[in-house]
Amino acid sequence: MQGYAAAPLSPPETYFQTAAFCLLVAIVLIWAGRTQHRTGRGIFRPDRPVQIGGTLVPEQQPSKSKRAAGRVYLFFGWFLVLGTVINLINGFRSARGGG
């Protein structure tokens, strides 16, 4: 029976760059998801008042589809936080010399 051989680790810089990118995207997705879930408005102009025919329209409750889209953004954002942690662990392992 053959034993388990671990794959060689990449240079630490690769893991740290990937972790930084994952964290940046995770922050944006979590912010967008919270905004979408809470207010039901788009992520590019969430504080823009809704105006129809020169009068402001009172804010309505977000629809179920908008809240669901917010939850999807949140799910992927937190999933990328997990990816950030895993990349940081592998980066430290690689910097330490494998193992």
NORUR-V212013 format. One record per backbone hydrogen bond with DSSP energy under -1.0 kcal/mol. NH is the residue of the N-H (numbers start at 0). CO is the residue of the C=O. If there is no record, write none. Layout:
NH,CO / NH,CO
This chain:
14,10 / 15,11 / 16,12 / 17,13 / 18,14 / 19,15 / 20,16 / 21,17 / 22,18 / 23,19 / 24,20 / 25,21 / 26,22 / 27,23 / 28,24 / 29,25 / 30,26 / 31,27 / 32,28 / 33,29 / 34,30 / 35,31 / 36,32 / 37,33 / 38,34 / 39,35 / 51,54 / 54,51 / 56,49 / 66,62 / 67,63 / 68,64 / 69,65 / 70,66 / 71,67 / 72,68 / 73,69 / 74,70 / 75,71 / 76,72 / 77,73 / 78,74 / 79,75 / 80,76 / 81,77 / 82,78 / 83,79 / 84,80 / 85,81 / 86,82 / 87,83 / 88,84 / 89,85 / 90,86 / 91,87 / 92,88 / 93,89 / 94,90 / 95,91 / 97,92
